[in-house]
Amino acid sequence: MTVTVVMPVFNEKDVIEEQVRAYFRTVIVGIPGSDMIVVDDASTDGTADILGRLADELPLLSVIRHTSNLGHGRSIRDGYEAAAGDWVFQVDSDGQFVPEDFEELYRHREGAQCVIGVRQVRQDCWYRLALSSVIRSFIRVRFGIWIEDCN
């Protein structure tokens, strides 16, 4: 079972190298045949230069670059469409997730079509939390399921 890590990014120059290297060590090195796709949504802060250097250094890292900002959803979609792994592990680039938690999620894959992790503590501003609450309620009403962290 191979894994493609999909990581959307926009203007994360201060943390992107650390995040890419951490997930590379934790997932890609540990699961032969796996790879990583970072989708840069037209970053303007130097993130693209860092990703270019990392892609030259890490042969299993691919970078998709948007020439204009298309948004988080489109970045994720582009990453999924380019993924070749048996499983896709989607993670944000801002450091809110701990790479070592991947192993716990990966253990639950047998017999599952999808495994979703839930953040214990969200480090988002109030309006992101409010929007998530509205989306969670919509999903509950529309589909009859409760998703703790719809993001």
N, CA, C and O atoms as a GROMACS GRO file, in nm:
protein
  604
    1MET      N    1   0.084  -0.119   0.000
    1MET     CA    2   0.000   0.000   0.000
    1MET      C    3   0.088   0.124   0.000
    1MET      O    4   0.164   0.147   0.094
    2THR      N    5   0.078   0.204  -0.104
    2THR     CA    6   0.154   0.328  -0.111
    2THR      C    7   0.067   0.446  -0.071
    2THR      O    8  -0.056   0.438  -0.071
    3VAL      N    9   0.133   0.554  -0.037
    3VAL     CA   10   0.064   0.675   0.007
    3VAL      C   11   0.118   0.793  -0.072
    3VAL      O   12   0.238   0.805  -0.095
    4THR      N   13   0.027   0.881  -0.114
    4THR     CA   14   0.066   1.010  -0.166
    4THR      C   15   0.024   1.114  -0.064
    4THR      O   16  -0.094   1.126  -0.032
    5VAL      N   17   0.121   1.189  -0.014
    5VAL     CA   18   0.091   1.300   0.076
    5VAL      C   19   0.057   1.420  -0.011
    5VAL      O   20   0.137   1.458  -0.097
    6VAL      N   21  -0.058   1.479   0.011
    6VAL     CA   22  -0.099   1.600  -0.061
    6VAL      C   23  -0.102   1.714   0.039
    6VAL      O   24  -0.173   1.709   0.140
    7MET      N   25  -0.025   1.819   0.008
    7MET     CA   26  -0.013   1.933   0.099
    7MET      C   27  -0.035   2.062   0.021
    7MET      O   28   0.053   2.105  -0.054
    8PRO      N   29  -0.152   2.126   0.037
    8PRO     CA   30  -0.171   2.258  -0.024
    8PRO      C   31  -0.096   2.363   0.057
    8PRO      O   32  -0.084   2.352   0.179
    9VAL      N   33  -0.046   2.466  -0.012
    9VAL     CA   34   0.030   2.569   0.059
    9VAL      C   35   0.008   2.706  -0.005
    9VAL      O   36  -0.003   2.719  -0.127
   10PHE      N   37   0.001   2.806   0.081
   10PHE     CA   38  -0.003   2.944   0.035
   10PHE      C   39   0.070   3.030   0.138
   10PHE      O   40   0.027   3.040   0.253
   11ASN      N   41   0.179   3.091   0.095
   11ASN     CA   42   0.256   3.185   0.179
   11ASN      C   43   0.291   3.127   0.316
   11ASN      O   44   0.248   3.179   0.419
   12GLU      N   45   0.367   3.021   0.316
   12GLU     CA   46   0.410   2.956   0.441
   12GLU      C   47   0.562   2.944   0.446
   12GLU      O   48   0.615   2.843   0.491
   13LYS      N   49   0.634   3.047   0.400
   13LYS     CA   50   0.780   3.038   0.390
   13LYS      C   51   0.848   3.010   0.524
   13LYS      O   52   0.956   2.950   0.526
   14ASP      N   53   0.789   3.051   0.634
   14ASP     CA   54   0.851   3.032   0.764
   14ASP      C   55   0.845   2.888   0.814
   14ASP      O   56   0.925   2.848   0.899
   15VAL      N   57   0.750   2.809   0.763
   15VAL     CA   58   0.734   2.672   0.813
   15VAL      C   59   0.737   2.564   0.707
   15VAL      O   60   0.743   2.445   0.740
   16ILE      N   61   0.734   2.601   0.580
   16ILE     CA   62   0.715   2.501   0.475
   16ILE      C   63   0.828   2.400   0.468
   16ILE      O   64   0.803   2.281   0.451
   17GLU      N   65   0.953   2.443   0.481
   17GLU     CA   66   1.062   2.346   0.472
   17GLU      C   67   1.055   2.246   0.586
   17GLU      O   68   1.069   2.125   0.564
   18GLU      N   69   1.032   2.293   0.705
   18GLU     CA   70   1.020   2.204   0.821
   18GLU      C   71   0.905   2.105   0.803
   18GLU      O   72   0.920   1.986   0.832
   19GLN      N   73   0.790   2.153   0.754
   19GLN     CA   74   0.674   2.066   0.735
   19GLN      C   75   0.699   1.961   0.628
   19GLN      O   76   0.670   1.844   0.648
   20VAL      N   77   0.754   2.002   0.514
   20VAL     CA   78   0.780   1.907   0.406
   20VAL      C   79   0.878   1.800   0.453
   20VAL      O   80   0.855   1.681   0.434
   21ARG      N   81   0.986   1.842   0.515
   21ARG     CA   82   1.086   1.745   0.562
   21ARG      C   83   1.027   1.651   0.669
   21ARG      O   84   1.057   1.531   0.669
   22ALA      N   85   0.946   1.702   0.758
   22ALA     CA   86   0.887   1.619   0.863
   22ALA      C   87   0.796   1.512   0.804
   22ALA      O   88   0.806   1.395   0.842
   23TYR      N   89   0.708   1.549   0.711
   23TYR     CA   90   0.619   1.450   0.650
   23TYR      C   91   0.695   1.357   0.558
   23TYR      O   92   0.659   1.240   0.544
   24PHE      N   93   0.800   1.406   0.496
   24PHE     CA   94   0.884   1.322   0.412
   24PHE      C   95   0.948   1.212   0.496
   24PHE      O   96   0.946   1.095   0.459
   25ARG      N   97   1.005   1.251   0.610
   25ARG     CA   98   1.068   1.153   0.700
   25ARG      C   99   0.966   1.055   0.757
   25ARG      O  100   0.992   0.934   0.764
   26THR      N  101   0.852   1.106   0.797
   26THR     CA  102   0.753   1.026   0.867
   26THR      C  103   0.676   0.932   0.775
   26THR      O  104   0.651   0.817   0.811
   27VAL      N  105   0.640   0.979   0.657
   27VAL     CA  106   0.554   0.900   0.568
   27VAL      C  107   0.632   0.842   0.451
   27VAL      O  108   0.634   0.720   0.432
   28ILE      N  109   0.695   0.926   0.373
   28ILE     CA  110   0.755   0.882   0.247
   28ILE      C  111   0.868   0.782   0.269
   28ILE      O  112   0.874   0.678   0.202
   29VAL      N  113   0.957   0.812   0.360
   29VAL     CA  114   1.068   0.722   0.387
   29VAL      C  115   1.019   0.590   0.447
   29VAL      O  116   1.078   0.485   0.421
   30GLY      N  117   0.914   0.594   0.526
   30GLY     CA  118   0.864   0.476   0.595
   30GLY      C  119   0.778   0.383   0.512
   30GLY      O  120   0.760   0.267   0.549
   31ILE      N  121   0.726   0.430   0.399
   31ILE     CA  122   0.637   0.348   0.317
   31ILE      C  123   0.692   0.346   0.174
   31ILE      O  124   0.670   0.440   0.098
   32PRO      N  125   0.764   0.240   0.137
   32PRO     CA  126   0.826   0.233   0.004
   32PRO      C  127   0.725   0.255  -0.108
   32PRO      O  128   0.613   0.204  -0.103
   33GLY      N  129   0.766   0.330  -0.209
   33GLY     CA  130   0.682   0.358  -0.324
   33GLY      C  131   0.592   0.478  -0.308
   33GLY      O  132   0.518   0.514  -0.400
   34SER      N  133   0.597   0.541  -0.192
   34SER     CA  134   0.511   0.657  -0.166
   34SER      C  135   0.575   0.784  -0.219
   34SER      O  136   0.694   0.788  -0.250
   35ASP      N  137   0.494   0.890  -0.229
   35ASP     CA  138   0.544   1.017  -0.279
   35ASP      C  139   0.469   1.132  -0.213
   35ASP      O  140   0.377   1.110  -0.135
   36MET      N  141   0.511   1.253  -0.246
   36MET     CA  142   0.452   1.372  -0.185
   36MET      C  143   0.429   1.477  -0.292
   36MET      O  144   0.515   1.501  -0.376
   37ILE      N  145   0.311   1.538  -0.289
   37ILE     CA  146   0.276   1.646  -0.381
   37ILE      C  147   0.242   1.769  -0.298
   37ILE      O  148   0.153   1.765  -0.214
   38VAL      N  149   0.313   1.877  -0.324
   38VAL     CA  150   0.282   2.004  -0.260
   38VAL      C  151   0.224   2.094  -0.368
   38VAL      O  152   0.285   2.112  -0.473
   39VAL      N  153   0.108   2.150  -0.341
   39VAL     CA  154   0.042   2.240  -0.436
   39VAL      C  155   0.057   2.382  -0.385
   39VAL      O  156  -0.005   2.421  -0.286
   40ASP      N  157   0.139   2.460  -0.455
   40ASP     CA  158   0.163   2.599  -0.418
   40ASP      C  159   0.061   2.686  -0.489
   40ASP      O  160   0.063   2.698  -0.612
   41ASP      N  161  -0.027   2.746  -0.413
   41ASP     CA  162  -0.136   2.826  -0.469
   41ASP      C  163  -0.093   2.971  -0.492
   41ASP      O  164  -0.153   3.065  -0.440
   42ALA      N  165   0.014   2.987  -0.572
   42ALA     CA  166   0.064   3.119  -0.613
   42ALA      C  167   0.117   3.200  -0.496
   42ALA      O  168   0.086   3.318  -0.481
   43SER      N  169   0.197   3.135  -0.412
   43SER     CA  170   0.257   3.206  -0.298
   43SER      C  171   0.342   3.323  -0.347
   43SER      O  172   0.402   3.318  -0.454
   44THR      N  173   0.344   3.429  -0.267
   44THR     CA  174   0.418   3.551  -0.304
   44THR      C  175   0.528   3.585  -0.203
   44THR      O  176   0.589   3.691  -0.212
   45ASP      N  177   0.554   3.496  -0.109
   45ASP     CA  178   0.645   3.528   0.001
   45ASP      C  179   0.778   3.453  -0.002
   45ASP      O  180   0.852   3.457   0.096
   46GLY      N  181   0.809   3.384  -0.110
   46GLY     CA  182   0.932   3.307  -0.116
   46GLY      C  183   0.911   3.158  -0.097
   46GLY      O  184   1.006   3.080  -0.107
   47THR      N  185   0.789   3.118  -0.069
   47THR     CA  186   0.758   2.976  -0.052
   47THR      C  187   0.795   2.897  -0.177
   47THR      O  188   0.851   2.787  -0.166
   48ALA      N  189   0.766   2.950  -0.294
   48ALA     CA  190   0.794   2.879  -0.420
   48ALA      C  191   0.943   2.849  -0.436
   48ALA      O  192   0.979   2.741  -0.483
   49ASP      N  193   1.029   2.941  -0.398
   49ASP     CA  194   1.175   2.919  -0.408
   49ASP      C  195   1.218   2.804  -0.316
   49ASP      O  196   1.299   2.720  -0.356
   50ILE      N  197   1.164   2.801  -0.195
   50ILE     CA  198   1.197   2.694  -0.101
   50ILE      C  199   1.150   2.560  -0.156
   50ILE      O  200   1.223   2.462  -0.149
   51LEU      N  201   1.029   2.557  -0.209
   51LEU     CA  202   0.976   2.432  -0.265
   51LEU      C  203   1.056   2.386  -0.385
   51LEU      O  204   1.078   2.266  -0.403
   52GLY      N  205   1.102   2.479  -0.467
   52GLY     CA  206   1.184   2.443  -0.582
   52GLY      C  207   1.314   2.376  -0.538
   52GLY      O  208   1.355   2.275  -0.596
   53ARG      N  209   1.377   2.432  -0.437
   53ARG     CA  210   1.501   2.375  -0.383
   53ARG      C  211   1.475   2.236  -0.325
   53ARG      O  212   1.553   2.143  -0.348
   54LEU      N  213   1.366   2.222  -0.250
   54LEU     CA  214   1.333   2.093  -0.190
   54LEU      C  215   1.301   1.988  -0.297
   54LEU      O  216   1.340   1.872  -0.282
   55ALA      N  217   1.232   2.027  -0.403
   55ALA     CA  218   1.199   1.933  -0.511
   55ALA      C  219   1.326   1.884  -0.580
   55ALA      O  220   1.332   1.768  -0.622
   56ASP      N  221   1.426   1.970  -0.592
   56ASP     CA  222   1.554   1.929  -0.650
   56ASP      C  223   1.626   1.830  -0.559
   56ASP      O  224   1.696   1.741  -0.607
   57GLU      N  225   1.609   1.845  -0.430
   57GLU     CA  226   1.679   1.763  -0.331
   57GLU      C  227   1.608   1.631  -0.302
   57GLU      O  228   1.672   1.529  -0.282
   58LEU      N  229   1.476   1.634  -0.300
   58LEU     CA  230   1.396   1.517  -0.260
   58LEU      C  231   1.326   1.459  -0.383
   58LEU      O  232   1.228   1.516  -0.430
   59PRO      N  233   1.377   1.347  -0.436
   59PRO     CA  234   1.325   1.295  -0.564
   59PRO      C  235   1.179   1.251  -0.562
   59PRO      O  236   1.117   1.243  -0.669
   60LEU      N  237   1.123   1.223  -0.449
   60LEU     CA  238   0.983   1.179  -0.442
   60LEU      C  239   0.887   1.293  -0.411
   60LEU      O  240   0.770   1.270  -0.379
   61LEU      N  241   0.938   1.416  -0.421
   61LEU     CA  242   0.856   1.536  -0.398
   61LEU      C  243   0.826   1.602  -0.531
   61LEU      O  244   0.916   1.634  -0.608
   62SER      N  245   0.698   1.623  -0.558
   62SER     CA  246   0.654   1.698  -0.675
   62SER      C  247   0.587   1.826  -0.629
   62SER      O  248   0.519   1.828  -0.526
   63VAL      N  249   0.607   1.933  -0.704
   63VAL     CA  250   0.544   2.060  -0.671
   63VAL      C  251   0.458   2.103  -0.788
   63VAL      O  252   0.504   2.112  -0.902
   64ILE      N  253   0.332   2.128  -0.759
   64ILE     CA  254   0.241   2.185  -0.858
   64ILE      C  255   0.228   2.332  -0.823
   64ILE      O  256   0.200   2.367  -0.708
   65ARG      N  257   0.250   2.419  -0.920
   65ARG     CA  258   0.244   2.563  -0.894
   65ARG      C  259   0.128   2.626  -0.970
   65ARG      O  260   0.118   2.614  -1.092
   66HIS      N  261   0.041   2.692  -0.897
   66HIS     CA  262  -0.064   2.772  -0.961
   66HIS      C  263  -0.004   2.908  -0.994
   66HIS      O  264   0.071   2.965  -0.915
   67THR      N  265  -0.038   2.961  -1.111
   67THR     CA  266   0.013   3.094  -1.149
   67THR      C  267  -0.075   3.205  -1.094
   67THR      O  268  -0.034   3.321  -1.090
   68SER      N  269  -0.195   3.170  -1.051
   68SER     CA  270  -0.281   3.266  -0.980
   68SER      C  271  -0.346   3.191  -0.864
   68SER      O  272  -0.359   3.069  -0.867
   69ASN      N  273  -0.387   3.265  -0.762
   69ASN     CA  274  -0.443   3.205  -0.643
   69ASN      C  275  -0.582   3.149  -0.675
   69ASN      O  276  -0.674   3.224  -0.706
   70LEU      N  277  -0.595   3.017  -0.668
   70LEU     CA  278  -0.720   2.950  -0.701
   70LEU      C  279  -0.796   2.901  -0.578
   70LEU      O  280  -0.910   2.855  -0.589
   71GLY      N  281  -0.733   2.910  -0.460
   71GLY     CA  282  -0.800   2.874  -0.336
   71GLY      C  283  -0.762   2.736  -0.285
   71GLY      O  284  -0.706   2.653  -0.357
   72HIS      N  285  -0.793   2.716  -0.158
   72HIS     CA  286  -0.758   2.594  -0.086
   72HIS      C  287  -0.823   2.471  -0.150
   72HIS      O  288  -0.757   2.369  -0.171
   73GLY      N  289  -0.952   2.480  -0.180
   73GLY     CA  290  -1.024   2.366  -0.237
   73GLY      C  291  -0.966   2.321  -0.369
   73GLY      O  292  -0.948   2.201  -0.391
   74ARG      N  293  -0.938   2.414  -0.457
   74ARG     CA  294  -0.880   2.380  -0.588
   74ARG      C  295  -0.741   2.320  -0.571
   74ARG      O  296  -0.703   2.229  -0.645
   75SER      N  297  -0.664   2.371  -0.476
   75SER     CA  298  -0.531   2.316  -0.451
   75SER      C  299  -0.539   2.170  -0.408
   75SER      O  300  -0.463   2.086  -0.455
   76ILE      N  301  -0.631   2.142  -0.318
   76ILE     CA  302  -0.650   2.004  -0.273
   76ILE      C  303  -0.691   1.915  -0.391
   76ILE      O  304  -0.637   1.806  -0.410
   77ARG      N  305  -0.786   1.962  -0.468
   77ARG     CA  306  -0.834   1.885  -0.582
   77ARG      C  307  -0.721   1.854  -0.680
   77ARG      O  308  -0.708   1.741  -0.728
   78ASP      N  309  -0.640   1.955  -0.711
   78ASP     CA  310  -0.529   1.933  -0.803
   78ASP      C  311  -0.431   1.830  -0.748
   78ASP      O  312  -0.376   1.749  -0.822
   79GLY      N  313  -0.409   1.834  -0.617
   79GLY     CA  314  -0.322   1.735  -0.555
   79GLY      C  315  -0.380   1.595  -0.563
   79GLY      O  316  -0.308   1.500  -0.594
   80TYR      N  317  -0.508   1.581  -0.536
   80TYR     CA  318  -0.574   1.451  -0.546
   80TYR      C  319  -0.569   1.397  -0.689
   80TYR      O  320  -0.544   1.279  -0.710
   81GLU      N  321  -0.593   1.484  -0.784
   81GLU     CA  322  -0.592   1.440  -0.924
   81GLU      C  323  -0.454   1.394  -0.969
   81GLU      O  324  -0.443   1.308  -1.056
   82ALA      N  325  -0.349   1.448  -0.911
   82ALA     CA  326  -0.213   1.409  -0.948
   82ALA      C  327  -0.162   1.290  -0.865
   82ALA      O  328  -0.058   1.233  -0.898
   83ALA      N  329  -0.233   1.253  -0.760
   83ALA     CA  330  -0.186   1.148  -0.669
   83ALA      C  331  -0.187   1.011  -0.737
   83ALA      O  332  -0.279   0.977  -0.811
   84ALA      N  333  -0.082   0.934  -0.709
   84ALA     CA  334  -0.069   0.800  -0.766
   84ALA      C  335  -0.075   0.691  -0.659
   84ALA      O  336  -0.081   0.573  -0.693
   85GLY      N  337  -0.072   0.728  -0.532
   85GLY     CA  338  -0.069   0.630  -0.424
   85GLY      C  339  -0.202   0.557  -0.408
   85GLY      O  340  -0.306   0.604  -0.455
   86ASP      N  341  -0.196   0.443  -0.341
   86ASP     CA  342  -0.318   0.368  -0.310
   86ASP      C  343  -0.405   0.448  -0.213
   86ASP      O  344  -0.527   0.439  -0.215
   87TRP      N  345  -0.338   0.526  -0.128
   87TRP     CA  346  -0.404   0.611  -0.030
   87TRP      C  347  -0.353   0.753  -0.048
   87TRP      O  348  -0.238   0.775  -0.086
   88VAL      N  349  -0.440   0.850  -0.020
   88VAL     CA  350  -0.400   0.991  -0.020
   88VAL      C  351  -0.409   1.040   0.124
   88VAL      O  352  -0.510   1.023   0.192
   89PHE      N  353  -0.300   1.100   0.168
   89PHE     CA  354  -0.298   1.161   0.301
   89PHE      C  355  -0.289   1.311   0.280
   89PHE      O  356  -0.186   1.363   0.238
   90GLN      N  357  -0.397   1.379   0.311
   90GLN     CA  358  -0.403   1.525   0.293
   90GLN      C  359  -0.373   1.592   0.425
   90GLN      O  360  -0.430   1.558   0.529
   91VAL      N  361  -0.282   1.688   0.421
   91VAL     CA  362  -0.246   1.761   0.542
   91VAL      C  363  -0.215   1.906   0.506
   91VAL      O  364  -0.156   1.932   0.400
   92ASP      N  365  -0.253   1.997   0.591
   92ASP     CA  366  -0.221   2.138   0.568
   92ASP      C  367  -0.074   2.164   0.598
   92ASP      O  368  -0.007   2.083   0.662
   93SER      N  369  -0.026   2.276   0.551
   93SER     CA  370   0.116   2.310   0.559
   93SER      C  371   0.152   2.403   0.674
   93SER      O  372   0.268   2.440   0.688
   94ASP      N  373   0.055   2.442   0.755
   94ASP     CA  374   0.079   2.547   0.854
   94ASP      C  375   0.129   2.498   0.989
   94ASP      O  376   0.147   2.578   1.081
   95GLY      N  377   0.152   2.370   1.003
   95GLY     CA  378   0.209   2.317   1.126
   95GLY      C  379   0.109   2.286   1.236
   95GLY      O  380   0.150   2.260   1.350
   96GLN      N  381  -0.021   2.287   1.207
   96GLN     CA  382  -0.120   2.256   1.310
   96GLN      C  383  -0.131   2.106   1.338
   96GLN      O  384  -0.191   2.065   1.436
   97PHE      N  385  -0.072   2.026   1.251
   97PHE     CA  386  -0.080   1.881   1.266
   97PHE      C  387   0.058   1.826   1.301
   97PHE      O  388   0.160   1.883   1.263
   98VAL      N  389   0.060   1.716   1.372
   98VAL     CA  390   0.184   1.651   1.412
   98VAL      C  391   0.210   1.535   1.316
   98VAL      O  392   0.128   1.444   1.308
   99PRO      N  393   0.320   1.536   1.243
   99PRO     CA  394   0.346   1.430   1.144
   99PRO      C  395   0.342   1.289   1.203
   99PRO      O  396   0.301   1.196   1.135
  100GLU      N  397   0.384   1.274   1.326
  100GLU     CA  398   0.384   1.142   1.388
  100GLU      C  399   0.244   1.085   1.407
  100GLU      O  400   0.230   0.965   1.428
  101ASP      N  401   0.140   1.168   1.401
  101ASP     CA  402   0.003   1.119   1.412
  101ASP      C  403  -0.041   1.042   1.288
  101ASP      O  404  -0.142   0.971   1.292
  102PHE      N  405   0.032   1.055   1.179
  102PHE     CA  406  -0.003   0.983   1.056
  102PHE      C  407  -0.012   0.833   1.082
  102PHE      O  408  -0.106   0.767   1.035
  103GLU      N  409   0.083   0.779   1.155
  103GLU     CA  410   0.088   0.635   1.179
  103GLU      C  411  -0.041   0.584   1.243
  103GLU      O  412  -0.090   0.476   1.208
  104GLU      N  413  -0.096   0.662   1.337
  104GLU     CA  414  -0.222   0.621   1.401
  104GLU      C  415  -0.336   0.616   1.300
  104GLU      O  416  -0.416   0.523   1.302
  105LEU      N  417  -0.344   0.714   1.213
  105LEU     CA  418  -0.448   0.714   1.109
  105LEU      C  419  -0.427   0.598   1.012
  105LEU      O  420  -0.522   0.530   0.974
  106TYR      N  421  -0.305   0.575   0.972
  106TYR     CA  422  -0.271   0.472   0.875
  106TYR      C  423  -0.310   0.332   0.925
  106TYR      O  424  -0.349   0.246   0.846
  107ARG      N  425  -0.300   0.311   1.054
  107ARG     CA  426  -0.337   0.181   1.113
  107ARG      C  427  -0.485   0.150   1.095
  107ARG      O  428  -0.524   0.033   1.094
  108HIS      N  429  -0.568   0.252   1.081
  108HIS     CA  430  -0.712   0.232   1.072
  108HIS      C  431  -0.762   0.213   0.928
  108HIS      O  432  -0.883   0.210   0.905
  109ARG      N  433  -0.673   0.201   0.833
  109ARG     CA  434  -0.712   0.197   0.691
  109ARG      C  435  -0.774   0.065   0.648
  109ARG      O  436  -0.854   0.062   0.555
  110GLU      N  437  -0.740  -0.046   0.714
  110GLU     CA  438  -0.792  -0.177   0.675
  110GLU      C  439  -0.944  -0.178   0.680
  110GLU      O  440  -1.003  -0.149   0.784
  111GLY      N  441  -1.006  -0.212   0.569
  111GLY     CA  442  -1.151  -0.220   0.562
  111GLY      C  443  -1.221  -0.086   0.552
  111GLY      O  444  -1.344  -0.080   0.550
  112ALA      N  445  -1.144   0.022   0.545
  112ALA     CA  446  -1.204   0.156   0.538
  112ALA      C  447  -1.186   0.215   0.398
  112ALA      O  448  -1.090   0.183   0.327
  113GLN      N  449  -1.278   0.299   0.360
  113GLN     CA  450  -1.265   0.374   0.237
  113GLN      C  451  -1.203   0.511   0.262
  113GLN      O  452  -1.145   0.572   0.172
  114CYS      N  453  -1.216   0.557   0.385
  114CYS     CA  454  -1.168   0.689   0.422
  114CYS      C  455  -1.140   0.690   0.572
  114CYS      O  456  -1.216   0.634   0.651
  115VAL      N  457  -1.030   0.753   0.611
  115VAL     CA  458  -0.997   0.769   0.752
  115VAL      C  459  -0.976   0.918   0.775
  115VAL      O  460  -0.897   0.982   0.705
  116ILE      N  461  -1.048   0.974   0.872
  116ILE     CA  462  -1.043   1.118   0.896
  116ILE      C  463  -0.994   1.144   1.037
  116ILE      O  464  -1.050   1.093   1.134
  117GLY      N  465  -0.890   1.224   1.048
  117GLY     CA  466  -0.840   1.265   1.179
  117GLY      C  467  -0.912   1.391   1.226
  117GLY      O  468  -0.962   1.469   1.145
  118VAL      N  469  -0.916   1.409   1.355
  118VAL     CA  470  -0.981   1.526   1.414
  118VAL      C  471  -0.880   1.597   1.504
  118VAL      O  472  -0.816   1.535   1.588
  119ARG      N  473  -0.866   1.726   1.485
  119ARG     CA  474  -0.775   1.803   1.568
  119ARG      C  475  -0.830   1.812   1.710
  119ARG      O  476  -0.949   1.836   1.730
  120GLN      N  477  -0.744   1.793   1.807
  120GLN     CA  478  -0.783   1.807   1.947
  120GLN      C  479  -0.805   1.953   1.981
  120GLN      O  480  -0.900   1.988   2.051
  121VAL      N  481  -0.717   2.038   1.932
  121VAL     CA  482  -0.725   2.182   1.956
  121VAL      C  483  -0.705   2.253   1.823
  121VAL      O  484  -0.603   2.233   1.757
  122ARG      N  485  -0.802   2.334   1.785
  122ARG     CA  486  -0.788   2.411   1.660
  122ARG      C  487  -0.728   2.546   1.692
  122ARG      O  488  -0.769   2.614   1.786
  123GLN      N  489  -0.631   2.584   1.612
  123GLN     CA  490  -0.564   2.712   1.631
  123GLN      C  491  -0.608   2.810   1.522
  123GLN      O  492  -0.526   2.871   1.454
  124ASP      N  493  -0.738   2.825   1.508
  124ASP     CA  494  -0.794   2.913   1.406
  124ASP      C  495  -0.862   3.033   1.472
  124ASP      O  496  -0.898   3.029   1.590
  125CYS      N  497  -0.877   3.139   1.395
  125CYS     CA  498  -0.944   3.258   1.446
  125CYS      C  499  -1.095   3.231   1.458
  125CYS      O  500  -1.146   3.132   1.406
  126TRP      N  501  -1.164   3.320   1.527
  126TRP     CA  502  -1.304   3.298   1.561
  126TRP      C  503  -1.393   3.281   1.438
  126TRP      O  504  -1.486   3.200   1.440
  127TYR      N  505  -1.366   3.355   1.330
  127TYR     CA  506  -1.455   3.345   1.214
  127TYR      C  507  -1.436   3.213   1.140
  127TYR      O  508  -1.532   3.164   1.079
  128ARG      N  509  -1.316   3.154   1.142
  128ARG     CA  510  -1.296   3.021   1.084
  128ARG      C  511  -1.370   2.916   1.166
  128ARG      O  512  -1.429   2.823   1.112
  129LEU      N  513  -1.366   2.932   1.298
  129LEU     CA  514  -1.438   2.839   1.386
  129LEU      C  515  -1.588   2.849   1.363
  129LEU      O  516  -1.658   2.748   1.359
  130ALA      N  517  -1.638   2.973   1.349
  130ALA     CA  518  -1.782   2.994   1.324
  130ALA      C  519  -1.823   2.934   1.190
  130ALA      O  520  -1.926   2.868   1.180
  131LEU      N  521  -1.743   2.958   1.086
  131LEU     CA  522  -1.773   2.902   0.954
  131LEU      C  523  -1.775   2.749   0.959
  131LEU      O  524  -1.862   2.686   0.899
  132SER      N  525  -1.680   2.690   1.030
  132SER     CA  526  -1.676   2.544   1.044
  132SER      C  527  -1.802   2.493   1.112
  132SER      O  528  -1.853   2.387   1.075
  133SER      N  529  -1.851   2.565   1.210
  133SER     CA  530  -1.973   2.526   1.279
  133SER      C  531  -2.093   2.526   1.184
  133SER      O  532  -2.176   2.435   1.188
  134VAL      N  533  -2.102   2.627   1.100
  134VAL     CA  534  -2.211   2.634   1.002
  134VAL      C  535  -2.200   2.519   0.902
  134VAL      O  536  -2.301   2.455   0.871
  135ILE      N  537  -2.081   2.492   0.852
  135ILE     CA  538  -2.062   2.383   0.756
  135ILE      C  539  -2.094   2.249   0.820
  135ILE      O  540  -2.159   2.164   0.757
  136ARG      N  541  -2.050   2.229   0.943
  136ARG     CA  542  -2.079   2.105   1.016
  136ARG      C  543  -2.230   2.084   1.029
  136ARG      O  544  -2.279   1.973   1.010
  137SER      N  545  -2.302   2.190   1.061
  137SER     CA  546  -2.448   2.183   1.074
  137SER      C  547  -2.514   2.152   0.941
  137SER      O  548  -2.608   2.072   0.935
  138PHE      N  549  -2.465   2.214   0.835
  138PHE     CA  550  -2.519   2.188   0.701
  138PHE      C  551  -2.500   2.040   0.664
  138PHE      O  552  -2.593   1.976   0.615
  139ILE      N  553  -2.382   1.987   0.689
  139ILE     CA  554  -2.354   1.846   0.657
  139ILE      C  555  -2.447   1.756   0.737
  139ILE      O  556  -2.496   1.655   0.686
  140ARG      N  557  -2.470   1.791   0.862
  140ARG     CA  558  -2.559   1.711   0.947
  140ARG      C  559  -2.702   1.710   0.891
  140ARG      O  560  -2.766   1.605   0.884
  141VAL      N  561  -2.752   1.828   0.853
  141VAL     CA  562  -2.889   1.839   0.801
  141VAL      C  563  -2.900   1.775   0.663
  141VAL      O  564  -2.994   1.700   0.636
  142ARG      N  565  -2.806   1.804   0.576
  142ARG     CA  566  -2.813   1.758   0.437
  142ARG      C  567  -2.786   1.610   0.420
  142ARG      O  568  -2.854   1.542   0.344
  143PHE      N  569  -2.685   1.559   0.492
  143PHE     CA  570  -2.642   1.421   0.472
  143PHE      C  571  -2.670   1.329   0.590
  143PHE      O  572  -2.653   1.207   0.579
  144GLY      N  573  -2.712   1.385   0.702
  144GLY     CA  574  -2.747   1.304   0.817
  144GLY      C  575  -2.628   1.246   0.891
  144GLY      O  576  -2.642   1.147   0.964
  145ILE      N  577  -2.512   1.306   0.873
  145ILE     CA  578  -2.393   1.257   0.946
  145ILE      C  579  -2.329   1.373   1.021
  145ILE      O  580  -2.342   1.490   0.982
  146TRP      N  581  -2.261   1.339   1.128
  146TRP     CA  582  -2.192   1.440   1.208
  146TRP      C  583  -2.043   1.424   1.185
  146TRP      O  584  -1.986   1.318   1.208
  147ILE      N  585  -1.980   1.531   1.140
  147ILE     CA  586  -1.835   1.533   1.123
  147ILE      C  587  -1.780   1.634   1.220
  147ILE      O  588  -1.814   1.753   1.213
  148GLU      N  589  -1.696   1.589   1.310
  148GLU     CA  590  -1.644   1.674   1.415
  148GLU      C  591  -1.563   1.792   1.360
  148GLU      O  592  -1.581   1.907   1.402
  149ASP      N  593  -1.476   1.763   1.264
  149ASP     CA  594  -1.390   1.867   1.205
  149ASP      C  595  -1.406   1.860   1.054
  149ASP      O  596  -1.340   1.780   0.988
  150CYS      N  597  -1.493   1.942   1.000
  150CYS     CA  598  -1.524   1.935   0.857
  150CYS      C  599  -1.411   1.985   0.769
  150CYS      O  600  -1.418   1.972   0.646
  151ASN      N  601  -1.307   2.041   0.829
  151ASN     CA  602  -1.194   2.089   0.750
  151ASN      C  603  -1.095   1.978   0.724
  151ASN      O  604  -0.993   2.001   0.659
   0.00000   0.00000   0.00000
